[in-house]
Amino acid sequence: MDKKITLQGILFDDKSSYLRGPALAPPLIRKAYHSDSANYFAENGMEILPEVWDDRGDFEIQEYFEIEKITSTNLAPEMPLISLGGDHSITYQLLKAHYKKYGAVDILHIDAHADLYDDFEGDKYSHACPFARIMEDGLANRLVQIGIRTLSKHQEEQAHKFGVEIIQMKDFDSNQLPRFKNPIYLSLDIDGLDPAFAPGVSHHEPGGLSTREVLHIIQNIDVPILGADIVEYNPTRDINNVTAMVSAKFLKEIAAKILEG
């Protein structure tokens, strides 16, 4: 297989508002990806072998804004980048780096939370705020959010202000997925899943997506994926590594979709 995908881990959860732990996730997602309990095959029949990855390793972050610099260094020409987080605050810095390469992009965001607060507990860079920063900085042409089930009045106002398209979980229909015309960036917060499917997250929000529904969303993306992140897996809350395996499954399926295109 000639096409490769860059992989990086961002060991950062300083902007978490409730619990720490997502900084521990990247090496455990990697371990689950290599687990002898599974194999490297994605559901489209493609074998996502370790040779697929231009793996830059995991990065310990001392200061929030260095995430953009590290990501810019790891963004290779003609090679999509998947980032393993880390809390969701990293996505703002990741998108700043992608903007330098691609300009403004379309974003598909899967999450229980809209992450559109102007600031949260006095921090404009909280993991509850990245998409407010992304939209006000013009890093995205279009933002579509799926799975939201905690929409506050303030975030609803923010969504209206920025023209965000929100498919709340109560309205989700797997047969009516959003369609894109342009290549996208995919941001996947593991707490978009119902905690029954992914207990290893800081914020257990019942009534979410199933693993199969998220796979269906990924597998039905019909435009190129420029980059992606998998964030908010918190190993300190996991049960029998279930969420690690779910995260690794999504990693394989996102890679397969990238390589398929």
N, C-alpha and C positions, 0 to 999 in steps of 0.2 A: 504494500500500500504506500503510494508516494506522498499523499497528502498527510500532513501532521497537524497537531493541535498543541499549542503552548498551554502549560498548566502551571499555576502558581498557588501557593497557600498563603493566606494573610492571617497571621496569628494575632488577632486584635479583637478585644471586646471592651475597651475602655469607655465606649459610649453606650454601653448597655444600661438600661434604666432600672432594671429589677434584679437580675441575677447575672453573675459572671459565669463563664464556662465556654462560650463559643470559640474563644481563642485556642482551645484544646482540640478543636474539631478536625482541622485539615489532615494531620497524620493518621487519625482514626478512620477518616473516609478513605484514605489511601489503603489502609490495612484491610478495610472491608472490601474494597475493589479487588484486592489480591487474595481474598479468603478462599481457602480450599473447599468451603461449603457451597461455592457457586462456581461459575466459569466466566469467561470474558465475552460471551456472546450476547449481543443486543437482540431485541425481539424482531428486528428486520433481517436477522441472519448474519449480520456483520460481526466479525470477531474483533473486539476492541482490545487488541493486545497491548502490552506495555510499550512496544515499539511505536505505537501511534503518537505517544506523547513526547514533546520537547519539554521535559519537566525541569522547571527552574528551581524547584524546591519550595520550602516553607520559609517565610520571612517573619522574624520577630520585629514588631513595630515599636519604636521608641516614641515616635511623635506622629500624630494623626496625618498630617499633611505629607509625610514622606511616602504614604501609600501611592499617591499619584506618581511620584518620581520613580518608584520601584516598578510600577505597572508600565509606565512609559518605556522603561528600559527593557521590559520583557515583551512588549508588543512587537512582534516580528512582522516584516512585510509578508502579505499574502497568507498569514497564518492566524486563525482565530485564537482567542485566549479564553480559557475557562479559569475562574478564580474560585478557590475554596475559602470561605470565611469561617470564623469571624462573624461579628455582628453586622447588622444591615447598614450601619453608618459607612462601611467601606465602599458601598456602591457609588456614593457621590464622588469619591476620589477615583474609583475605577472609571467612571463615565467621563471625568475630566481628562483622563489619559486617552480614552477612546475618542473623545471629541477632537483631540489634536491630530489623530490619524484619519478619522472618518467624517468629521464635522458632526452636526446634529443628527441623531439617529431616532428611530422608532423603538420604543421599549415595550416589551411584554413583561408584566410584573405579577407574580403569583404570591399571595400573602393573605394572612388574616387581617392585617393592618394596612391602612393606606400610606402610613409614614409620610404624611403631608403637613405635620405640625410646623408652624413658623419657628417655634422653639419649644423645647420640652424640658421642663424643670430648669429653665435658664440656659440651656445649651442648644444653640442653633445647629450643632453638628451631631446631636443625639441620633441614636438608631431609629428614633421616631420621626426624624426630619429629612432624610436624604432626598426624597423626591420633591420636597419643597425647594431645596437648594438646586437640584437638577433642573427643575422647570424654570426657576427665576433666572438661572444662568444661561438658559437657552441651549442646554446640552441635548435636549430631545425635541423632535418635531411633534411626536405623538406619544402619549403614555396611556397604555391600556392596562387596567388592574383587574385581576380575577381572584375571587375567593374572599373578598373583604366582608367582614362580619362584625366590625367594631367601629363603624363610621360615626365619629362625633360631629357635632354641629360645626365646629371650627374647621375640621378636615373637609366636611362637605362644602363649606364656603371656599376653602383653598382649591378644591377640585374644580369648582365652578370658575374661579379666578384663572386657573391655569389651563382650563379646557381638558381636564383629565377624564377619560372614559372609564367608569367604574362598573364592573359587573359584580354586584354584591352576591354573596353566597346564596342568599334567599331567592335570587333570580337566576342562578346559574343553570344553564341547559347545555349539556355536553354536545348536543346536536346543533347548537348555534354558536360556534366559536367565532371570535373576531378574526377578520381577514386583513392581511397587510399587503401593501403594494411594494414597500421598500424592505431591504434587509433590516433585521431587528437585533436588539440586545435583549437577552433573556435574564431576568433577575428572579431567582427562585428562593423564597424564604420558606424554610421547612415547616414553619408553623402555619403555613397555608393549608397544610393537611389537618384533618381532624386528629386530635391527640391519641385517639385509639390506634391510628396508623403510624404515628410518629411521636411517641411520648418524650423523646429527648429534645425538648425545646424549653426555653425559659418561660414562655407565655402559653399556657394551655388554654386554647380557645375552642370550646366544643362546637360541633356543627360544621366542620370544614370538609375539604376535599378528601376523597379516598386516594390511595396510591394509584389505583387504576385510572382515576379521572385525571390526575396530573400527567400520567404517562400518555393518556389520550390527547391531552393538550399539546405536549411536546411532539408526539408523533404526527400530529396534524398541522404543524407549522409548515407553511408552504412557500416560505421565502428563506433566503440564506440567513444563518445566524452568525453575526459578526463577533459576538462575544457573549459570555454568560457568567453568572455567579450563582453559587449555592451557599446560602448563609443561614445563620441562626440555629444550626444544630448545636445543642448543648449536651455534651457527653455526660455531665454530672447528673443529668435527669433521665438518662437513657435506661432502658430495661433490656438486658440480654443482647445489647448491641443492635436492637431492631432498627433504630433510627439511623445508625451508621450504615447498615445494609440498604436501607431505603435511599439514603443520600448517594451511596455508591451506584445503586441502580439508576438513579437519575443522571449521574455523571456519565455512565455508559450510554444511556439513551440520548442524551444531549450530544455526545460525541458522535454517535451513529447518525443522528440527524444532520450534523455538520458535514460529516464525511459523505453522506448520501447526496448532498446538494451539489 
